[in-house]
Amino acid sequence: MKNSRSAATHEQTPETFISDVRTLVTEAQKLLDASDSSEGAGNGEAGSALRERFEAAQERFAELYATAKKRVVAGGKYADETIRANPYQSVALAAGVGLLIGLLVGRRGK
């Protein structure tokens, strides 16, 4: 019950998600830097391997984010162009979908 309450009060938007990920990356980098300086010569290889894996994952995340952002923008532009080209059909389709959802929700309530 506690999780559902905290989920309702903490609204997760894409901006907050990205901010949380950036904070996590910053903290992970600080931990790696601290472990590199405190390890000494014996565990330097493990720390450098971990750093390499972390940097590779960070680069991959940046690529995935850029690709997803491009796709969302392209999808939005396509939807905008389609709606502007066919305004009456778009309104009719939206009204039909709204009516269908209303009927389904109304049935479920009975």
Backbone as XML, in Angstrom:
<?xml version="1.0"?>
<chain id="A" units="angstrom">
  <residue number="1" name="MET">
    <atom name="N" x="0.820" y="-1.180" z="0.000"/>
    <atom name="CA" x="0.000" y="0.000" z="0.000"/>
    <atom name="C" x="0.867" y="1.248" z="0.000"/>
  </residue>
  <residue number="2" name="LYS">
    <atom name="N" x="1.987" y="1.160" z="0.683"/>
    <atom name="CA" x="2.877" y="2.298" z="0.787"/>
    <atom name="C" x="3.465" y="2.666" z="-0.575"/>
  </residue>
  <residue number="3" name="ASN">
    <atom name="N" x="3.771" y="1.669" z="-1.418"/>
    <atom name="CA" x="4.340" y="1.927" z="-2.733"/>
    <atom name="C" x="3.361" y="2.638" z="-3.644"/>
  </residue>
  <residue number="4" name="SER">
    <atom name="N" x="2.087" y="2.263" z="-3.607"/>
    <atom name="CA" x="1.117" y="2.914" z="-4.468"/>
    <atom name="C" x="0.910" y="4.359" z="-4.057"/>
  </residue>
  <residue number="5" name="ARG">
    <atom name="N" x="1.004" y="4.635" z="-2.760"/>
    <atom name="CA" x="0.846" y="6.001" z="-2.288"/>
    <atom name="C" x="2.031" y="6.860" z="-2.725"/>
  </residue>
  <residue number="6" name="SER">
    <atom name="N" x="3.233" y="6.307" z="-2.611"/>
    <atom name="CA" x="4.407" y="7.078" z="-3.009"/>
    <atom name="C" x="4.447" y="7.260" z="-4.520"/>
  </residue>
  <residue number="7" name="ALA">
    <atom name="N" x="3.950" y="6.284" z="-5.267"/>
    <atom name="CA" x="3.906" y="6.425" z="-6.721"/>
    <atom name="C" x="2.912" y="7.497" z="-7.127"/>
  </residue>
  <residue number="8" name="ALA">
    <atom name="N" x="1.826" y="7.618" z="-6.384"/>
    <atom name="CA" x="0.827" y="8.620" z="-6.726"/>
    <atom name="C" x="1.331" y="10.023" z="-6.407"/>
  </residue>
  <residue number="9" name="THR">
    <atom name="N" x="2.109" y="10.157" z="-5.344"/>
    <atom name="CA" x="2.573" y="11.485" z="-4.972"/>
    <atom name="C" x="3.808" y="11.904" z="-5.770"/>
  </residue>
  <residue number="10" name="HIS">
    <atom name="N" x="4.610" y="10.961" z="-6.250"/>
    <atom name="CA" x="5.811" y="11.277" z="-7.012"/>
    <atom name="C" x="5.506" y="11.063" z="-8.492"/>
  </residue>
  <residue number="11" name="GLU">
    <atom name="N" x="5.233" y="12.149" z="-9.184"/>
    <atom name="CA" x="4.877" y="12.068" z="-10.593"/>
    <atom name="C" x="6.143" y="11.845" z="-11.412"/>
  </residue>
  <residue number="12" name="GLN">
    <atom name="N" x="6.189" y="10.779" z="-12.205"/>
    <atom name="CA" x="7.360" y="10.429" z="-12.993"/>
    <atom name="C" x="7.180" y="10.950" z="-14.410"/>
  </residue>
  <residue number="13" name="THR">
    <atom name="N" x="7.837" y="12.034" z="-14.734"/>
    <atom name="CA" x="7.824" y="12.580" z="-16.081"/>
    <atom name="C" x="9.140" y="12.224" z="-16.753"/>
  </residue>
  <residue number="14" name="PRO">
    <atom name="N" x="9.219" y="12.337" z="-18.065"/>
    <atom name="CA" x="10.493" y="12.049" z="-18.732"/>
    <atom name="C" x="11.633" y="12.926" z="-18.211"/>
  </residue>
  <residue number="15" name="GLU">
    <atom name="N" x="11.321" y="14.168" z="-17.878"/>
    <atom name="CA" x="12.362" y="15.069" z="-17.384"/>
    <atom name="C" x="12.897" y="14.604" z="-16.032"/>
  </residue>
  <residue number="16" name="THR">
    <atom name="N" x="11.998" y="14.179" z="-15.142"/>
    <atom name="CA" x="12.458" y="13.712" z="-13.836"/>
    <atom name="C" x="13.224" y="12.403" z="-13.967"/>
  </residue>
  <residue number="17" name="PHE">
    <atom name="N" x="12.811" y="11.555" z="-14.893"/>
    <atom name="CA" x="13.527" y="10.299" z="-15.126"/>
    <atom name="C" x="14.945" y="10.583" z="-15.605"/>
  </residue>
  <residue number="18" name="ILE">
    <atom name="N" x="15.086" y="11.483" z="-16.556"/>
    <atom name="CA" x="16.406" y="11.820" z="-17.086"/>
    <atom name="C" x="17.255" y="12.463" z="-15.995"/>
  </residue>
  <residue number="19" name="SER">
    <atom name="N" x="16.647" y="13.311" z="-15.202"/>
    <atom name="CA" x="17.368" y="13.934" z="-14.090"/>
    <atom name="C" x="17.852" y="12.874" z="-13.094"/>
  </residue>
  <residue number="20" name="ASP">
    <atom name="N" x="16.984" y="11.911" z="-12.781"/>
    <atom name="CA" x="17.373" y="10.832" z="-11.868"/>
    <atom name="C" x="18.519" y="10.001" z="-12.436"/>
  </residue>
  <residue number="21" name="VAL">
    <atom name="N" x="18.472" y="9.715" z="-13.731"/>
    <atom name="CA" x="19.535" y="8.932" z="-14.369"/>
    <atom name="C" x="20.843" y="9.713" z="-14.350"/>
  </residue>
  <residue number="22" name="ARG">
    <atom name="N" x="20.772" y="11.009" z="-14.632"/>
    <atom name="CA" x="21.992" y="11.827" z="-14.599"/>
    <atom name="C" x="22.590" y="11.855" z="-13.191"/>
  </residue>
  <residue number="23" name="THR">
    <atom name="N" x="21.742" y="11.962" z="-12.184"/>
    <atom name="CA" x="22.216" y="11.945" z="-10.808"/>
    <atom name="C" x="22.884" y="10.616" z="-10.494"/>
  </residue>
  <residue number="24" name="LEU">
    <atom name="N" x="22.256" y="9.534" z="-10.947"/>
    <atom name="CA" x="22.828" y="8.207" z="-10.736"/>
    <atom name="C" x="24.186" y="8.076" z="-11.416"/>
  </residue>
  <residue number="25" name="VAL">
    <atom name="N" x="24.305" y="8.580" z="-12.626"/>
    <atom name="CA" x="25.575" y="8.521" z="-13.357"/>
    <atom name="C" x="26.643" y="9.324" z="-12.625"/>
  </residue>
  <residue number="26" name="THR">
    <atom name="N" x="26.288" y="10.505" z="-12.161"/>
    <atom name="CA" x="27.247" y="11.340" z="-11.425"/>
    <atom name="C" x="27.727" y="10.639" z="-10.163"/>
  </residue>
  <residue number="27" name="GLU">
    <atom name="N" x="26.792" y="10.047" z="-9.427"/>
    <atom name="CA" x="27.170" y="9.337" z="-8.201"/>
    <atom name="C" x="28.031" y="8.120" z="-8.502"/>
  </residue>
  <residue number="28" name="ALA">
    <atom name="N" x="27.725" y="7.408" z="-9.578"/>
    <atom name="CA" x="28.523" y="6.243" z="-9.962"/>
    <atom name="C" x="29.937" y="6.666" z="-10.350"/>
  </residue>
  <residue number="29" name="GLN">
    <atom name="N" x="30.045" y="7.795" z="-11.056"/>
    <atom name="CA" x="31.372" y="8.285" z="-11.416"/>
    <atom name="C" x="32.171" y="8.656" z="-10.165"/>
  </residue>
  <residue number="30" name="LYS">
    <atom name="N" x="31.523" y="9.277" z="-9.192"/>
    <atom name="CA" x="32.202" y="9.629" z="-7.948"/>
    <atom name="C" x="32.686" y="8.373" z="-7.216"/>
  </residue>
  <residue number="31" name="LEU">
    <atom name="N" x="31.828" y="7.341" z="-7.198"/>
    <atom name="CA" x="32.224" y="6.087" z="-6.553"/>
    <atom name="C" x="33.407" y="5.444" z="-7.263"/>
  </residue>
  <residue number="32" name="LEU">
    <atom name="N" x="33.384" y="5.458" z="-8.596"/>
    <atom name="CA" x="34.502" y="4.889" z="-9.352"/>
    <atom name="C" x="35.779" y="5.664" z="-9.097"/>
  </residue>
  <residue number="33" name="ASP">
    <atom name="N" x="35.685" y="6.990" z="-9.068"/>
    <atom name="CA" x="36.873" y="7.805" z="-8.800"/>
    <atom name="C" x="37.418" y="7.518" z="-7.400"/>
  </residue>
  <residue number="34" name="ALA">
    <atom name="N" x="36.509" y="7.408" z="-6.437"/>
    <atom name="CA" x="36.928" y="7.131" z="-5.063"/>
    <atom name="C" x="37.557" y="5.747" z="-4.952"/>
  </residue>
  <residue number="35" name="SER">
    <atom name="N" x="36.998" y="4.763" z="-5.640"/>
    <atom name="CA" x="37.545" y="3.407" z="-5.559"/>
    <atom name="C" x="38.884" y="3.323" z="-6.271"/>
  </residue>
  <residue number="36" name="ASP">
    <atom name="N" x="39.056" y="4.078" z="-7.366"/>
    <atom name="CA" x="40.343" y="4.092" z="-8.068"/>
    <atom name="C" x="41.445" y="4.679" z="-7.191"/>
  </residue>
  <residue number="37" name="SER">
    <atom name="N" x="41.112" y="5.730" z="-6.452"/>
    <atom name="CA" x="42.141" y="6.382" z="-5.643"/>
    <atom name="C" x="42.459" y="5.588" z="-4.368"/>
  </residue>
  <residue number="38" name="SER">
    <atom name="N" x="41.506" y="4.802" z="-3.872"/>
    <atom name="CA" x="41.740" y="4.064" z="-2.628"/>
    <atom name="C" x="42.210" y="2.632" z="-2.849"/>
  </residue>
  <residue number="39" name="GLU">
    <atom name="N" x="42.156" y="2.137" z="-4.081"/>
    <atom name="CA" x="42.482" y="0.735" z="-4.342"/>
    <atom name="C" x="43.971" y="0.449" z="-4.315"/>
  </residue>
  <residue number="40" name="GLY">
    <atom name="N" x="44.763" y="1.306" z="-4.898"/>
    <atom name="CA" x="46.188" y="1.022" z="-4.982"/>
    <atom name="C" x="46.493" y="0.213" z="-6.225"/>
  </residue>
  <residue number="41" name="ALA">
    <atom name="N" x="47.663" y="-0.369" z="-6.285"/>
    <atom name="CA" x="48.105" y="-1.069" z="-7.499"/>
    <atom name="C" x="47.474" y="-2.441" z="-7.650"/>
  </residue>
  <residue number="42" name="GLY">
    <atom name="N" x="47.081" y="-3.102" z="-6.565"/>
    <atom name="CA" x="46.592" y="-4.475" z="-6.637"/>
    <atom name="C" x="45.266" y="-4.623" z="-7.360"/>
  </residue>
  <residue number="43" name="ASN">
    <atom name="N" x="44.329" y="-3.740" z="-7.146"/>
    <atom name="CA" x="42.996" y="-3.861" z="-7.734"/>
    <atom name="C" x="42.749" y="-2.857" z="-8.840"/>
  </residue>
  <residue number="44" name="GLY">
    <atom name="N" x="43.785" y="-2.253" z="-9.357"/>
    <atom name="CA" x="43.632" y="-1.245" z="-10.409"/>
    <atom name="C" x="42.994" y="-1.793" z="-11.673"/>
  </residue>
  <residue number="45" name="GLU">
    <atom name="N" x="43.287" y="-3.060" z="-12.000"/>
    <atom name="CA" x="42.737" y="-3.671" z="-13.207"/>
    <atom name="C" x="41.228" y="-3.832" z="-13.096"/>
  </residue>
  <residue number="46" name="ALA">
    <atom name="N" x="40.755" y="-4.267" z="-11.959"/>
    <atom name="CA" x="39.311" y="-4.441" z="-11.774"/>
    <atom name="C" x="38.599" y="-3.098" z="-11.853"/>
  </residue>
  <residue number="47" name="GLY">
    <atom name="N" x="39.196" y="-2.074" z="-11.254"/>
    <atom name="CA" x="38.598" y="-0.742" z="-11.294"/>
    <atom name="C" x="38.563" y="-0.179" z="-12.697"/>
  </residue>
  <residue number="48" name="SER">
    <atom name="N" x="39.635" y="-0.374" z="-13.456"/>
    <atom name="CA" x="39.660" y="0.150" z="-14.827"/>
    <atom name="C" x="38.696" y="-0.623" z="-15.718"/>
  </residue>
  <residue number="49" name="ALA">
    <atom name="N" x="38.551" y="-1.926" z="-15.492"/>
    <atom name="CA" x="37.583" y="-2.706" z="-16.267"/>
    <atom name="C" x="36.163" y="-2.246" z="-15.957"/>
  </residue>
  <residue number="50" name="LEU">
    <atom name="N" x="35.906" y="-1.983" z="-14.685"/>
    <atom name="CA" x="34.584" y="-1.486" z="-14.296"/>
    <atom name="C" x="34.319" y="-0.114" z="-14.904"/>
  </residue>
  <residue number="51" name="ARG">
    <atom name="N" x="35.332" y="0.746" z="-14.902"/>
    <atom name="CA" x="35.193" y="2.076" z="-15.491"/>
    <atom name="C" x="34.891" y="1.974" z="-16.989"/>
  </residue>
  <residue number="52" name="GLU">
    <atom name="N" x="35.594" y="1.089" z="-17.689"/>
    <atom name="CA" x="35.371" y="0.912" z="-19.130"/>
    <atom name="C" x="33.949" y="0.440" z="-19.405"/>
  </residue>
  <residue number="53" name="ARG">
    <atom name="N" x="33.479" y="-0.517" z="-18.613"/>
    <atom name="CA" x="32.112" y="-1.014" z="-18.796"/>
    <atom name="C" x="31.096" y="0.089" z="-18.509"/>
  </residue>
  <residue number="54" name="PHE">
    <atom name="N" x="31.360" y="0.870" z="-17.474"/>
    <atom name="CA" x="30.462" y="1.973" z="-17.128"/>
    <atom name="C" x="30.411" y="3.009" z="-18.240"/>
  </residue>
  <residue number="55" name="GLU">
    <atom name="N" x="31.567" y="3.374" z="-18.778"/>
    <atom name="CA" x="31.611" y="4.359" z="-19.861"/>
    <atom name="C" x="30.934" y="3.840" z="-21.112"/>
  </residue>
  <residue number="56" name="ALA">
    <atom name="N" x="31.095" y="2.543" z="-21.405"/>
    <atom name="CA" x="30.420" y="1.959" z="-22.563"/>
    <atom name="C" x="28.906" y="1.986" z="-22.375"/>
  </residue>
  <residue number="57" name="ALA">
    <atom name="N" x="28.459" y="1.667" z="-21.166"/>
    <atom name="CA" x="27.017" y="1.706" z="-20.889"/>
    <atom name="C" x="26.492" y="3.122" z="-20.967"/>
  </residue>
  <residue number="58" name="GLN">
    <atom name="N" x="27.278" y="4.076" z="-20.517"/>
    <atom name="CA" x="26.870" y="5.476" z="-20.564"/>
    <atom name="C" x="26.739" y="5.941" z="-22.015"/>
  </residue>
  <residue number="59" name="GLU">
    <atom name="N" x="27.675" y="5.560" z="-22.860"/>
    <atom name="CA" x="27.608" y="5.915" z="-24.283"/>
    <atom name="C" x="26.399" y="5.271" z="-24.945"/>
  </residue>
  <residue number="60" name="ARG">
    <atom name="N" x="26.144" y="4.023" z="-24.621"/>
    <atom name="CA" x="24.999" y="3.304" z="-25.202"/>
    <atom name="C" x="23.686" y="3.961" z="-24.782"/>
  </residue>
  <residue number="61" name="PHE">
    <atom name="N" x="23.593" y="4.370" z="-23.514"/>
    <atom name="CA" x="22.397" y="5.051" z="-23.046"/>
    <atom name="C" x="22.206" y="6.362" z="-23.791"/>
  </residue>
  <residue number="62" name="ALA">
    <atom name="N" x="23.283" y="7.099" z="-24.008"/>
    <atom name="CA" x="23.184" y="8.364" z="-24.737"/>
    <atom name="C" x="22.692" y="8.136" z="-26.163"/>
  </residue>
  <residue number="63" name="GLU">
    <atom name="N" x="23.177" y="7.075" z="-26.802"/>
    <atom name="CA" x="22.734" y="6.741" z="-28.156"/>
    <atom name="C" x="21.252" y="6.367" z="-28.166"/>
  </residue>
  <residue number="64" name="LEU">
    <atom name="N" x="20.831" y="5.527" z="-27.213"/>
    <atom name="CA" x="19.431" y="5.124" z="-27.146"/>
    <atom name="C" x="18.522" y="6.321" z="-26.889"/>
  </residue>
  <residue number="65" name="TYR">
    <atom name="N" x="18.948" y="7.217" z="-26.017"/>
    <atom name="CA" x="18.163" y="8.409" z="-25.716"/>
    <atom name="C" x="18.018" y="9.282" z="-26.957"/>
  </residue>
  <residue number="66" name="ALA">
    <atom name="N" x="19.123" y="9.496" z="-27.682"/>
    <atom name="CA" x="19.079" y="10.322" z="-28.881"/>
    <atom name="C" x="18.169" y="9.695" z="-29.942"/>
  </residue>
  <residue number="67" name="THR">
    <atom name="N" x="18.259" y="8.388" z="-30.115"/>
    <atom name="CA" x="17.423" y="7.697" z="-31.092"/>
    <atom name="C" x="15.948" y="7.784" z="-30.710"/>
  </residue>
  <residue number="68" name="ALA">
    <atom name="N" x="15.644" y="7.552" z="-29.449"/>
    <atom name="CA" x="14.248" y="7.624" z="-29.000"/>
    <atom name="C" x="13.696" y="9.033" z="-29.162"/>
  </residue>
  <residue number="69" name="LYS">
    <atom name="N" x="14.509" y="10.021" z="-28.849"/>
    <atom name="CA" x="14.061" y="11.414" z="-28.983"/>
    <atom name="C" x="13.758" y="11.744" z="-30.444"/>
  </residue>
  <residue number="70" name="LYS">
    <atom name="N" x="14.624" y="11.301" z="-31.358"/>
    <atom name="CA" x="14.394" y="11.542" z="-32.788"/>
    <atom name="C" x="13.105" y="10.872" z="-33.253"/>
  </residue>
  <residue number="71" name="ARG">
    <atom name="N" x="12.861" y="9.650" z="-32.789"/>
    <atom name="CA" x="11.652" y="8.929" z="-33.192"/>
    <atom name="C" x="10.392" y="9.605" z="-32.675"/>
  </residue>
  <residue number="72" name="VAL">
    <atom name="N" x="10.436" y="10.078" z="-31.430"/>
    <atom name="CA" x="9.269" y="10.746" z="-30.856"/>
    <atom name="C" x="8.982" y="12.045" z="-31.606"/>
  </residue>
  <residue number="73" name="VAL">
    <atom name="N" x="10.018" y="12.813" z="-31.905"/>
    <atom name="CA" x="9.837" y="14.067" z="-32.632"/>
    <atom name="C" x="9.299" y="13.783" z="-34.032"/>
  </residue>
  <residue number="74" name="ALA">
    <atom name="N" x="9.857" y="12.780" z="-34.700"/>
    <atom name="CA" x="9.386" y="12.433" z="-36.047"/>
    <atom name="C" x="7.931" y="11.967" z="-36.014"/>
  </residue>
  <residue number="75" name="GLY">
    <atom name="N" x="7.571" y="11.170" z="-35.014"/>
    <atom name="CA" x="6.184" y="10.714" z="-34.885"/>
    <atom name="C" x="5.232" y="11.866" z="-34.628"/>
  </residue>
  <residue number="76" name="GLY">
    <atom name="N" x="5.646" y="12.811" z="-33.809"/>
    <atom name="CA" x="4.817" y="13.985" z="-33.538"/>
    <atom name="C" x="4.621" y="14.831" z="-34.778"/>
  </residue>
  <residue number="77" name="LYS">
    <atom name="N" x="5.690" y="15.019" z="-35.546"/>
    <atom name="CA" x="5.586" y="15.799" z="-36.789"/>
    <atom name="C" x="4.671" y="15.102" z="-37.793"/>
  </residue>
  <residue number="78" name="TYR">
    <atom name="N" x="4.808" y="13.786" z="-37.894"/>
    <atom name="CA" x="3.955" y="13.033" z="-38.823"/>
    <atom name="C" x="2.488" y="13.139" z="-38.415"/>
  </residue>
  <residue number="79" name="ALA">
    <atom name="N" x="2.222" y="12.992" z="-37.121"/>
    <atom name="CA" x="0.843" y="13.101" z="-36.638"/>
    <atom name="C" x="0.294" y="14.494" z="-36.903"/>
  </residue>
  <residue number="80" name="ASP">
    <atom name="N" x="1.089" y="15.518" z="-36.673"/>
    <atom name="CA" x="0.657" y="16.895" z="-36.906"/>
    <atom name="C" x="0.337" y="17.125" z="-38.385"/>
  </residue>
  <residue number="81" name="GLU">
    <atom name="N" x="1.213" y="16.638" z="-39.251"/>
    <atom name="CA" x="0.983" y="16.792" z="-40.694"/>
    <atom name="C" x="-0.280" y="16.052" z="-41.132"/>
  </residue>
  <residue number="82" name="THR">
    <atom name="N" x="-0.487" y="14.851" z="-40.616"/>
    <atom name="CA" x="-1.654" y="14.061" z="-40.986"/>
    <atom name="C" x="-2.935" y="14.735" z="-40.509"/>
  </residue>
  <residue number="83" name="ILE">
    <atom name="N" x="-2.921" y="15.240" z="-39.286"/>
    <atom name="CA" x="-4.113" y="15.905" z="-38.744"/>
    <atom name="C" x="-4.405" y="17.181" z="-39.518"/>
  </residue>
  <residue number="84" name="ARG">
    <atom name="N" x="-3.377" y="17.942" z="-39.854"/>
    <atom name="CA" x="-3.591" y="19.178" z="-40.622"/>
    <atom name="C" x="-4.069" y="18.886" z="-42.035"/>
  </residue>
  <residue number="85" name="ALA">
    <atom name="N" x="-3.641" y="17.782" z="-42.628"/>
    <atom name="CA" x="-4.060" y="17.421" z="-43.983"/>
    <atom name="C" x="-5.501" y="16.896" z="-43.995"/>
  </residue>
  <residue number="86" name="ASN">
    <atom name="N" x="-5.941" y="16.258" z="-42.919"/>
    <atom name="CA" x="-7.281" y="15.661" z="-42.854"/>
    <atom name="C" x="-7.973" y="16.059" z="-41.548"/>
  </residue>
  <residue number="87" name="PRO">
    <atom name="N" x="-8.335" y="17.330" z="-41.394"/>
    <atom name="CA" x="-8.878" y="17.759" z="-40.093"/>
    <atom name="C" x="-10.227" y="17.130" z="-39.755"/>
  </residue>
  <residue number="88" name="TYR">
    <atom name="N" x="-11.106" y="17.017" z="-40.713"/>
    <atom name="CA" x="-12.447" y="16.485" z="-40.416"/>
    <atom name="C" x="-12.389" y="14.987" z="-40.108"/>
  </residue>
  <residue number="89" name="GLN">
    <atom name="N" x="-11.584" y="14.258" z="-40.862"/>
    <atom name="CA" x="-11.432" y="12.845" z="-40.587"/>
    <atom name="C" x="-10.790" y="12.627" z="-39.215"/>
  </residue>
  <residue number="90" name="SER">
    <atom name="N" x="-9.850" y="13.484" z="-38.857"/>
    <atom name="CA" x="-9.187" y="13.366" z="-37.557"/>
    <atom name="C" x="-10.160" y="13.607" z="-36.414"/>
  </residue>
  <residue number="91" name="VAL">
    <atom name="N" x="-11.016" y="14.616" z="-36.566"/>
    <atom name="CA" x="-12.011" y="14.909" z="-35.534"/>
    <atom name="C" x="-13.004" y="13.755" z="-35.427"/>
  </residue>
  <residue number="92" name="ALA">
    <atom name="N" x="-13.438" y="13.225" z="-36.564"/>
    <atom name="CA" x="-14.386" y="12.112" z="-36.554"/>
    <atom name="C" x="-13.754" y="10.873" z="-35.909"/>
  </residue>
  <residue number="93" name="LEU">
    <atom name="N" x="-12.509" y="10.606" z="-36.224"/>
    <atom name="CA" x="-11.821" y="9.456" z="-35.644"/>
    <atom name="C" x="-11.672" y="9.627" z="-34.136"/>
  </residue>
  <residue number="94" name="ALA">
    <atom name="N" x="-11.285" y="10.819" z="-33.694"/>
    <atom name="CA" x="-11.135" y="11.070" z="-32.262"/>
    <atom name="C" x="-12.475" y="10.935" z="-31.545"/>
  </residue>
  <residue number="95" name="ALA">
    <atom name="N" x="-13.531" y="11.429" z="-32.156"/>
    <atom name="CA" x="-14.855" y="11.313" z="-31.542"/>
    <atom name="C" x="-15.282" y="9.844" z="-31.466"/>
  </residue>
  <residue number="96" name="GLY">
    <atom name="N" x="-15.023" y="9.082" z="-32.516"/>
    <atom name="CA" x="-15.359" y="7.659" z="-32.521"/>
    <atom name="C" x="-14.598" y="6.884" z="-31.455"/>
  </residue>
  <residue number="97" name="VAL">
    <atom name="N" x="-13.316" y="7.163" z="-31.321"/>
    <atom name="CA" x="-12.514" y="6.493" z="-30.301"/>
    <atom name="C" x="-13.010" y="6.883" z="-28.909"/>
  </residue>
  <residue number="98" name="GLY">
    <atom name="N" x="-13.329" y="8.162" z="-28.723"/>
    <atom name="CA" x="-13.852" y="8.615" z="-27.429"/>
    <atom name="C" x="-15.174" y="7.955" z="-27.101"/>
  </residue>
  <residue number="99" name="LEU">
    <atom name="N" x="-16.051" y="7.823" z="-28.093"/>
    <atom name="CA" x="-17.339" y="7.158" z="-27.892"/>
    <atom name="C" x="-17.134" y="5.693" z="-27.523"/>
  </residue>
  <residue number="100" name="LEU">
    <atom name="N" x="-16.246" y="5.020" z="-28.232"/>
    <atom name="CA" x="-15.964" y="3.608" z="-27.957"/>
    <atom name="C" x="-15.415" y="3.423" z="-26.540"/>
  </residue>
  <residue number="101" name="ILE">
    <atom name="N" x="-14.486" y="4.263" z="-26.153"/>
    <atom name="CA" x="-13.924" y="4.166" z="-24.797"/>
    <atom name="C" x="-15.002" y="4.453" z="-23.764"/>
  </residue>
  <residue number="102" name="GLY">
    <atom name="N" x="-15.839" y="5.453" z="-24.035"/>
    <atom name="CA" x="-16.938" y="5.769" z="-23.116"/>
    <atom name="C" x="-17.898" y="4.605" z="-22.947"/>
  </residue>
  <residue number="103" name="LEU">
    <atom name="N" x="-18.215" y="3.928" z="-24.050"/>
    <atom name="CA" x="-19.107" y="2.766" z="-23.972"/>
    <atom name="C" x="-18.474" y="1.629" z="-23.173"/>
  </residue>
  <residue number="104" name="LEU">
    <atom name="N" x="-17.192" y="1.392" z="-23.412"/>
    <atom name="CA" x="-16.511" y="0.314" z="-22.691"/>
    <atom name="C" x="-16.402" y="0.616" z="-21.196"/>
  </residue>
  <residue number="105" name="VAL">
    <atom name="N" x="-16.082" y="1.843" z="-20.848"/>
    <atom name="CA" x="-15.989" y="2.232" z="-19.442"/>
    <atom name="C" x="-17.371" y="2.182" z="-18.797"/>
  </residue>
  <residue number="106" name="GLY">
    <atom name="N" x="-18.383" y="2.607" z="-19.518"/>
    <atom name="CA" x="-19.749" y="2.572" z="-18.997"/>
    <atom name="C" x="-20.219" y="1.146" z="-18.741"/>
  </residue>
  <residue number="107" name="ARG">
    <atom name="N" x="-19.872" y="0.241" z="-19.614"/>
    <atom name="CA" x="-20.246" y="-1.166" z="-19.438"/>
    <atom name="C" x="-19.551" y="-1.774" z="-18.228"/>
  </residue>
  <residue number="108" name="ARG">
    <atom name="N" x="-18.301" y="-1.414" z="-18.055"/>
    <atom name="CA" x="-17.513" y="-1.967" z="-16.959"/>
    <atom name="C" x="-18.051" y="-1.488" z="-15.612"/>
  </residue>
  <residue number="109" name="GLY">
    <atom name="N" x="-18.591" y="-0.285" z="-15.589"/>
    <atom name="CA" x="-19.135" y="0.265" z="-14.343"/>
    <atom name="C" x="-20.425" y="-0.394" z="-13.898"/>
  </residue>
  <residue number="110" name="LYS">
    <atom name="N" x="-21.151" y="-1.017" z="-14.818"/>
    <atom name="CA" x="-22.440" y="-1.649" z="-14.484"/>
    <atom name="C" x="-22.217" y="-2.960" z="-13.886"/>
  </residue>
</chain>
